[in-house]
Amino acid sequence: MGKSFASLNAALLRRAQLLADCGPVLVICPTSCVDQWSSEVQKHFNEETRPRCMALHQKETSPKDIVKMDIVIESHGFVRQRFTEATEYIAWFKLKDFVPQRDIDSDGHSHPR
């Protein structure tokens, strides 16, 4: 994981410098590598400096939990499935001429448009 670790370290450093509150670094990899990435993060960072890391496998995971992480690791298949579901969801609303009356912020609060 040498080059991958260096890339991850660079992404975390850049995130800290520019966008400390921007959310996690997203790692998208083959399904067979998700757990490996997670264990490498545990192995290569000491406890005091270890970034908060989540291997995301379930779509039911709360966005509030995701944004608390420094690193989120997802498989290509997981991302593809979520994209497909979102695309179908958006198409359904367009078909119904649905116009949302409220926006939901990153904390899950609803605000009028």
C-alpha positions in Angstrom: 0.0 0.0 0.0 3.0 2.3 -0.3 1.8 4.7 -3.1 -1.8 4.4 -1.9 -0.7 5.4 1.7 1.3 8.3 0.4 -1.8 9.5 -1.7 -4.0 9.1 1.3 -1.6 11.0 3.5 -1.4 13.8 0.9 -5.2 14.0 0.6 -5.6 14.2 4.4 -2.9 17.0 4.6 -4.5 19.0 1.8 -7.9 18.6 3.4 -6.6 19.9 6.7 -4.9 22.9 5.0 -7.7 24.0 2.8 -11.0 22.5 3.8 -11.0 21.3 7.4 -14.7 21.1 7.6 -15.4 19.7 4.1 -16.1 16.1 5.0 -14.1 13.0 4.6 -11.6 11.9 2.0 -13.4 9.3 -0.1 -11.5 6.2 -1.2 -13.2 4.1 -3.9 -11.6 0.7 -4.6 -12.5 -2.8 -5.6 -14.7 -4.7 -3.1 -11.8 -7.0 -2.3 -9.7 -4.1 -1.1 -12.1 -2.2 1.2 -11.2 -4.1 4.3 -7.5 -4.0 3.4 -7.6 -0.2 3.1 -9.3 0.1 6.5 -6.7 -2.2 8.2 -3.8 -0.3 6.5 -5.1 3.0 8.0 -5.2 1.3 11.4 -1.6 -0.1 10.9 0.1 3.0 9.5 -1.2 5.7 11.8 -0.5 5.8 15.5 -3.4 6.0 17.9 -2.9 9.8 18.6 -2.9 10.8 14.9 -5.1 8.1 13.4 -7.8 9.5 11.2 -11.4 8.4 11.9 -12.0 5.8 9.2 -15.2 4.0 8.0 -15.6 1.2 5.5 -19.0 2.0 4.2 -20.9 -1.2 3.2 -24.5 -0.3 4.1 -26.7 2.3 2.5 -28.6 2.7 5.8 -25.5 4.4 7.4 -26.5 7.8 8.7 -25.0 10.8 6.8 -24.4 12.2 10.3 -22.0 9.3 11.0 -20.3 9.7 7.6 -19.5 13.4 7.9 -17.8 12.7 11.3 -15.2 10.6 9.5 -11.8 11.7 8.1 -11.8 8.8 5.6 -14.6 6.9 4.0 -13.8 3.8 2.0 -16.4 2.4 -0.5 -16.3 -0.3 -3.2 -16.9 0.5 -6.8 -20.0 -1.6 -6.7 -21.4 0.2 -3.7 -20.9 3.6 -5.4 -22.4 2.3 -8.6 -25.5 0.9 -6.8 -26.0 4.2 -4.9 -25.7 6.2 -8.1 -28.2 3.9 -9.9 -30.7 4.3 -7.1 -30.2 8.1 -7.0 -30.6 8.3 -10.8 -33.9 6.3 -10.6 -35.1 8.4 -7.7 -34.4 11.7 -9.5 -36.1 10.3 -12.7 -39.2 9.4 -10.7 -39.5 13.0 -9.4 -39.0 14.5 -12.8 -41.7 12.2 -14.2 -44.0 13.5 -11.5 -43.0 17.1 -12.0 -42.1 17.2 -8.3 -40.8 20.4 -7.0 -39.4 20.2 -3.4 -40.8 22.8 -1.0 -38.0 22.4 1.5 -34.3 21.8 1.5 -32.4 19.6 4.0 -29.0 20.7 5.2 -26.1 18.5 6.1 -27.3 18.3 9.7 -30.6 16.9 8.6 -32.6 20.1 9.3 -35.4 21.1 6.9 -35.6 24.7 5.6 -38.2 26.3 3.3 -37.1 27.2 -0.2 
